[in-house]
Amino acid sequence: MKIAILADPLDNQSAGVHTYTRQLVQALAEFDSENEYILIREKKDPKLPFEQIAIPNIHLPIGFASFRLFFIIPLILRFKKIDAVLEPAHFGPFNLPKNIKRITMIHDLTPLIFPQHHRYHSQLLQRIFLKRILRKADLILSNSQNTSNDLIKVFPFTEPKINTILLGRDPDFQPTSSRTYLESKKIDAPYFIYTGTIEPRKNLIVLLDAYRLFRAHTKAKINLLIVGKKGWKTEAFYEHLESHPYREDIILTGYVEKHELIELYAHALALVYPSLYEGFGLPILEALSCGTQVICSDNSSLPEVGGDVTLYFDAEDETKLYLHMVEVFKGFEEGLDLTESFLKQADKFSWEGYVMGFKEAVKLM
């Protein structure tokens, strides 16, 4: 089968959908010799083994982005005699003839379930287009059982078309002794870490409150690292941060490169992930892959990823989070090493297994 992947997230994103698309493409190149793939994107990468068609997304005030999406790309797909199109960012594909199968990846339904935590245009686009996209899709890929359940609840007609395939772990994420980045930033105290975009759904005010309780009842200096880009609706978070009694020990790194992130995970006391909702929760899998303890909220898909080795709390309960932080620090002081159990949980997630599931789903379309 000749499958096109609308791979724009490789070029215009840096968070979860970018990571999924990049790892999917790499896994298909390694584990799928049955199907032929073409990447449609904004620019080419000579390191990838697939045919790539670059269609720059020119930022003009005359609606070129829409013209590109609705007319240029479908025209190229017809010309290339594509059998199926995969949209990793769950926004399309659009304007295809009936003989081309549509595969849509759904990462989560947060713009519909938690619209208050998203920018208005994101909510609006989902409300306008998503139902129509899902109706036309021949196959809907879901990254967790929780996301599948949400799809069926909000759009019951999708149930026969959904195929749930848990994501794989990135083999680059593993324990490391390197401390190059930490030394460059003069971070020498133990620390808890959060990774991800700074935005309301990540529930970081609860993290700040739990850290305040932890520091108030712990004599040792323990830092809190918040790693990731500034997102949207961040005013309340930054107001809370600037008035925090331990502000000088809270370090905002901004975006870091992959090798730096691996180092930060590997030497952390724990990843603390208090999110209100996740379609999957890649940071949890990344931290476990580095042999690091995870403390996360007990909602949505997070228990599917964290398994029995993760410490859970209600997302609104900063006291329970604080107590877990105390528990982890006590284990650190006593020399408790649970690395092997974390790595064992991470090894349950395989990109080879993902590709096997994807190929079977495509055959049944």
N, C-alpha and C positions, 0 to 999 in steps of 0.2 A: 504494500500500500504506500502511496506517495502522500506524505503528511507535511503540511506547512505549519510552522509554529510562529505565531505573531509575537516576536521576541523583543518588542520595544522595551520591556522592563530591564533588559540587559544594559540599555543605554540611558534611560531617563529615571531610574530609581536606584536606591541604595539599601532599602530595608528588606522586609520579608519577601515580597513578591519578586524582587530582584534575586535574592538568594535562592528562592525556589526555582526560578527560571534557569539560572546559571547551573545549578546542580542537576536539574532535570536534563538539560542539554548535554552536560558532561556524562551523565549516566546513560542516556540513549546512545551516545557515541560509543560507550564502552560495552554495553550489554544488549543492544538491539541491532542485529545484522539482518533482520527480516524486512524491516520497513525502510523506506527512503525518506529523508527529512530535508526540508528547505527552511531556512530561517529568514523571516521578513523582519527587518529592523532598521534603525536609523543610520547605523554605520557597521562596517564589517570588522571582524576579528580574524586575522589570518591564522591564528592558532587553532581555530575550530575546524573540524574535518568536514562539516556540512557545507553544501551550497548556501550562500548567503546573498540576499538581494537587499541592498541598502536604498531606502527611500527616506531622505532627510526630512525631518519635520520642521519645516520653515515656519518660524513664529511671525506670522503676518496678521494684521488686523482684519483680514478679509475672509477668515474661516478656512485657511488652508488645511489645518489639522483635521477638520471634519471632511473636507474634500479628499484628503489622503486616505482616511479611514473608510469612507463610504464608497469611494469610486476608484482611486488609484490601486489600492491593495486588492479589492475584488477583481479588477481587470487583470492584474498580474496573476492572480490565482487561477483564473480561467485560462489564461494563455499558457500557464505551466501545467495544465491538466492535472490539477491537484485532486486527490480523492477525499481528503479530510483536512480540516483546519482546527488547530488547537489554540485557544486563547488563554494564556496563563494568568492574565490579570482580570478575568471574568467580566470583560467589557466587550462583548462581541462573540464571534465574528459577525459582520454585517453584510447585507446585500449580496448574498451568495446564491447561485442557482441551486435547485433542489438536488442535483446529482452530487454536490459536494457536501459531505457530512460535517456537522458542527460539533466540536468538543469544547466544552466550557469548564474551566477550573474555578471552583468556588472555595475561597480561603476562609471566609466568614460572612456573616450578614450584619455586621455591626452598624453600618449606616442606617439600616432599617430597624434593628433591635435597640440600638443606643444612639438615636439621631442627635441627641443633645451633646454628644461627645465628638461630633464631626462638623466640619465646615459645611455651610449651607449648600454649596454647589455639589459637594459629594453626595449629600442626602438626595438632592434633587435628581441628579443623574441616575441614581439607583432606582428611585421611585418611577422615573419615566421609562427606563430601558430594561431593567433587570427581568421583570416578568415576561416581557416579549422575548428576550434573549433565551430564557430558560424554556419557554414553549417551543422555540425553534431548534433547540439543542437536541442532537441525537444521542449524546453521551454527556453526562454531568459528572465531573470528577470532584470528589470531596476529600479533604485532608484529615478528617477525623470523624468518628461516629457522632460526636456532638454537633458538628457542622451539618452532617446528614440529617440528624433529628430536627435541627432548626429549619433546614430546607423543606422538609416534609410538613412541618408545622405551619410555616408561612405560605408555602406553595405546594399543596398536597399533590398536584398533578406531576410533580417531579419524581416521585418515589420510584417508578419503574425504570427511570433513566439514570439513577444515581449509582455510582460505584465508589465506595469508600476505600482509599488506599493511604495508609499512614506514610508520612514522609520518611526519607532515609537520613542517617547521620552523615555529616561531612567528615571524611576521614582525616582532614587536616586538623580537626579539633581533637587534641589528645594531651595528656599531661606533659609538661615541659619544665625544665629547671631554669630556663632563661629568665633573667630579671632585667633585661636591657631597658625596656620601656619604664619599668618601675624606678630604676636607678636614674634614668634621664629626668624623671619628674620628681625625684627625691621623695618617693613614697616608700617609707621604711617601716611604718606601723602596720599591724594587721588591719584588715578591712573587710567590710561587706560590700557587695557590688550589685548594682542594678544595671541592666543593659536594655536599650530600646529607645524609641522616640519619646520625647517629653511631651505628653499630651494627656488630657483628662482621663481617658479610659485606662491608662496605666496606673492610676490611683496612687500617685507618688506622695500625696499629702499624708496618707496613712503611713507610708514608709518613713517620712520625716518625723511623724508623731511617735512611731515605735522606736526609732533611733534615739529620740529625745529621752524616752523612758529607759532605754537600754543604757545610755550614757549616764543618766542620773543615778543608776543603781550599779554601775560598774566603775571601778576605780581606774582601770587601765584605759589608755588612749586607743580607741579603735576608730578608724576612719570609715566614712561612707563614700563610695565612689558611684557617681551617676554617669553612665557612659552612653552617649547617643546624642543625636541632633535635637535641637529645639523644634517642636512641632507647632501645634495650633492650640488656641484657648489656654495659654500658659500663665496668664496673669496671676491667678490664685496660687499656683505653685511657687512662682518667684517671690510673691509677697510672703508666703509662708517660709520660704527658704531664707530670705534676708532677715527675718525676725527670729530665726532659730538660735537657741542659746549655744549650740555647738557648730555654728556656721563655719568657723575656721577649719573644722575637721571634715567638712563635706566638700568633696572635690568633684567638680563637673569637668569632664575631659573633652566633651564634644565627641564628634565622630572619631573613631580610631580605626586603623588598618587591621586587617584580619589577623596578621601575626601578632599584633599588639593585643588584640582582644583575647586571643588564645592565652597569652601570658597573664593577662589580667584575671581571666577565669581560673587558671591553674593555681594561682597563689592566693585566691580569695578564701576567706572563712566560709562564705556561702554566697550563692546568687540569691538575692531577695526579689521576688517577682509578685507584686501585690495586685496584678491586673484584675479588672472587673470582668473581663471576657476576652477569650482568645479562640481563634479558629484552630490553632495548633499549639503555638508556644515554642518557637525555635530556640530562644535563649535557654530554655530548660534543657533541651537535648544537647545544646552546645556545652553548657556547664557540666552536665553529667559526663559527656564525652571527654572532658578535661579532668575528670576525677574529682569534681567539686560538689559539695553538698548543695541542695536546692531547698529553699523555703518559698512556698508559693501559695496563692489563694486556691481554694478548693472548688472553683467553679468551672463551667464550660468544659473545654477539652483538656485542661491542665492535668488532671489525674491520669488521663490516657497516656500522657507522655512521661510524667514523673513516676508513675508506678508506686511500689511499696517503699522505695528508698527515700522518697521526698517527704518533707515536713509540710503539712497543710494548715491553713487557717482561714476563717471567714474573712472575706476581703474588707469588711468594715471593722474588724476587731483588731485594733492596734495592740491591745494588751496581749492577745494570743501570739501575735507576731513577735512582740518584744520577748515573750517567754521562750519562743523558739530560738531567737537570737542568743539569749542567755544560755540555752541548752547547747547550742553549737559552740559558743565560746568556751564553755566549760569543757566540752570534749576536746577542743583545741589545746587547752591548758594541760589536760590529762594525757595528751598524745594519742588520742583516739584516731584511728586511720580506717575509714570506710571506703577508700578509693575503689577497691575491687568491686564492691557492690554497686557503686555508681557506674562504673565501666560496663558491668554486666547488664544493667538496665539500658544503657545507651546502645549496646550491641544488638538489642532487639529491633532496631530501626535500620533498615538496609536499603540503599538505592537500587541494588540489584533486585531485591524483592519488589520494590516499587515498579521497576520497569517490567518485571514479569507480570504483575497485576495490570499494568497499563496495556501491555500487548494483548492479554486475554480480554480485557474490556473492549478494546478496539475491534477485535475479531467478532465480538457479539453485537456490534452496533447494527 
